[in-house]
Amino acid sequence: MPTLKTTGRIARVVRRALVSALPDAYPTIDDPTSGSVVKGGTITVTVSTNRPDRPHIVSVLASDGSGTVFDSQSVTFPGGDSPGTADVTLPMGGGADVEYFIEVVPTSGPPHRIVVTVLAAGTPLEVGVDTGGNPPCTYPAPLDLSLVGVASGGSGSYTFDWFSGTLPLSTTETLKITLTVGGGTIYTFTCRATDSAGAVASVDVVYTIN
């Protein structure tokens, strides 16, 4: 007749056999995508997996093969469902662009790794407006304007958006518009520039039309 000790050993063996029979986790990093250009600091990494019931760790690693780890955080799966997220911190940009690995490792199963580039710190993004010989002032109606956004600093290339209040006017660097309503009407135009790393700068130009 089996003793309690024997029964306990049998239960542990059965439990280990059941666990080992479960499928491994196969996680993937959904966001950011491999090859993304990002700024240094804290980012949210989104992870999908077939086994959200198992612990997953997201780490930031040097890409030079040294194995240096800059941050590691557990993935949180809300309600026990996939996908989950982990907030990890990338080193801040220095004098040159630097690549890092972001890797998710489950307790059982293969890891998944992507590479991201942290842009050099550079100088802050700034934006101005070339008013084409019509600086902000008071003019008689009608007034034809050709305003050109000019950006400097920041990282990479720039995109531009023009607004009047919250009304979008243009998604290019140039805004061409004719101001026809006089009587002291005040027009305010906002030029917003965004660089490759997502930094944003804006400037307003104001005209009064009599």
C-alpha positions in Angstrom: 0.0 0.0 0.0 1.6 3.4 -1.0 2.6 5.7 1.8 1.8 9.4 1.9 5.5 10.1 1.0 5.2 7.8 -2.1 1.9 9.4 -3.1 3.5 12.9 -2.9 6.4 11.8 -5.1 4.0 10.4 -7.6 2.0 13.6 -7.6 5.1 15.7 -8.2 6.2 13.4 -11.1 2.8 13.6 -12.7 2.8 17.4 -12.3 6.2 17.8 -13.9 5.1 15.5 -16.8 2.0 17.6 -17.3 3.9 20.8 -17.3 6.6 19.5 -19.7 3.8 18.4 -22.1 2.5 21.9 -22.4 3.6 23.8 -25.6 6.5 26.3 -25.3 5.9 30.0 -25.5 6.7 31.6 -28.9 6.6 35.4 -28.2 7.0 38.2 -30.8 7.6 41.9 -30.3 4.9 43.7 -32.2 5.9 47.3 -31.3 8.3 48.8 -31.9 9.1 47.1 -35.1 12.6 45.9 -36.0 14.6 48.8 -37.7 12.6 51.5 -35.9 14.3 54.8 -35.1 13.6 56.0 -31.6 14.7 58.5 -29.0 16.4 57.4 -25.8 14.4 57.1 -22.7 11.4 54.9 -21.7 9.4 53.2 -24.4 6.6 50.7 -24.2 7.2 47.3 -25.8 4.2 45.3 -27.0 4.6 41.5 -26.9 2.3 38.8 -28.3 2.6 35.2 -27.2 0.7 31.9 -27.3 1.5 31.5 -23.6 0.5 34.6 -21.6 0.3 32.4 -18.6 4.1 32.1 -18.5 6.5 34.9 -17.4 8.2 36.9 -20.2 11.1 39.3 -19.7 11.9 42.1 -22.1 15.5 43.4 -22.0 17.5 46.1 -23.7 20.9 44.7 -24.9 24.0 46.2 -26.5 24.2 45.2 -30.2 28.0 44.8 -30.1 28.0 41.3 -28.9 29.2 42.3 -25.4 26.0 41.0 -23.8 25.6 44.3 -21.8 22.1 44.6 -20.4 20.7 48.1 -20.0 17.3 47.3 -18.6 15.0 44.3 -18.0 11.3 44.3 -17.1 8.5 41.7 -16.8 5.7 41.7 -19.4 2.3 42.5 -18.0 -0.6 40.6 -19.7 -3.8 42.4 -18.7 -6.4 39.8 -17.7 -4.0 37.0 -18.5 -4.5 37.7 -22.3 -2.0 38.4 -25.1 -0.7 41.0 -26.1 1.1 42.4 -23.1 3.4 45.3 -22.5 6.6 46.2 -20.7 8.2 49.6 -20.2 11.9 49.5 -20.7 14.5 52.3 -20.8 16.9 52.8 -23.7 20.1 54.8 -23.1 19.9 58.4 -24.1 21.4 59.4 -27.5 25.0 60.6 -27.5 27.1 62.0 -30.2 26.2 59.3 -32.8 23.3 57.0 -33.7 23.5 53.7 -31.7 21.8 50.4 -32.3 20.3 48.3 -29.5 18.6 44.9 -29.3 15.3 44.6 -27.6 14.7 41.0 -26.7 11.8 39.1 -25.1 12.6 35.8 -23.4 9.9 33.4 -22.0 10.5 30.9 -19.2 10.2 28.1 -21.8 10.6 28.7 -25.5 12.7 30.6 -27.9 13.5 34.3 -27.5 12.5 37.0 -30.0 14.8 39.9 -30.8 14.6 43.1 -32.8 17.0 46.0 -33.4 16.2 49.7 -32.9 18.3 52.7 -33.5 18.6 55.5 -30.9 19.3 58.8 -32.6 22.2 61.0 -31.6 21.1 63.7 -29.2 22.0 66.5 -31.6 20.4 70.0 -31.1 16.8 70.7 -30.2 14.3 70.9 -33.0 13.4 74.5 -34.0 11.0 75.8 -36.6 10.6 79.1 -38.3 8.6 80.6 -41.2 9.9 82.2 -44.4 7.1 84.7 -45.1 8.2 85.5 -48.6 8.5 89.3 -48.1 5.2 89.6 -46.2 6.2 89.6 -42.5 3.4 89.5 -39.9 1.9 92.9 -39.9 -1.3 94.8 -40.9 -2.3 94.7 -44.6 -5.2 95.8 -46.8 -7.4 93.0 -48.2 -6.8 90.9 -50.2 -3.4 89.5 -49.3 -1.8 86.6 -51.1 0.5 84.7 -48.8 3.1 82.0 -49.5 4.5 80.8 -46.2 7.2 78.2 -46.0 8.1 76.2 -42.8 11.9 76.0 -42.1 13.2 73.5 -39.6 16.6 72.9 -38.1 18.1 70.7 -35.4 16.3 67.6 -34.2 17.0 64.3 -35.9 16.6 63.1 -39.4 14.1 64.5 -41.8 11.1 66.7 -41.1 7.4 66.8 -41.9 5.2 69.9 -41.7 1.6 70.7 -40.8 -0.2 74.0 -41.0 -3.2 75.0 -38.9 -5.5 77.9 -38.4 -6.6 77.2 -34.8 -7.4 73.5 -34.9 -8.3 73.6 -38.6 -5.8 71.7 -40.8 -4.6 73.8 -43.8 -1.7 72.0 -45.3 0.5 68.9 -44.8 3.5 70.3 -46.7 6.1 72.8 -45.8 4.4 75.5 -47.9 1.1 77.2 -47.1 -0.5 79.2 -49.9 -3.5 81.2 -48.9 -5.4 84.4 -49.8 -6.8 86.6 -46.9 -9.9 88.4 -48.2 -11.9 89.3 -45.1 -10.8 92.7 -43.8 -12.2 95.0 -41.2 -9.4 94.3 -38.7 -9.7 90.5 -39.0 -6.9 88.7 -37.3 -5.5 85.6 -38.9 -3.2 83.2 -36.9 -1.4 80.4 -38.7 0.6 77.7 -36.9 3.4 75.8 -38.5 4.3 72.5 -36.8 7.4 70.6 -37.7 8.0 66.9 -36.6 11.4 65.2 -37.0 12.2 61.5 -37.6 12.3 60.8 -33.8 8.9 62.3 -33.2 10.1 65.6 -31.6 7.7 68.5 -32.4 8.2 72.2 -32.6 5.7 74.9 -33.7 5.6 78.6 -34.4 2.7 81.1 -35.0 2.5 83.9 -37.5 -0.2 86.6 -37.1 -1.7 88.9 -39.7 -4.3 91.6 -39.4 -6.3 92.5 -42.5 -8.1 95.8 -42.9 
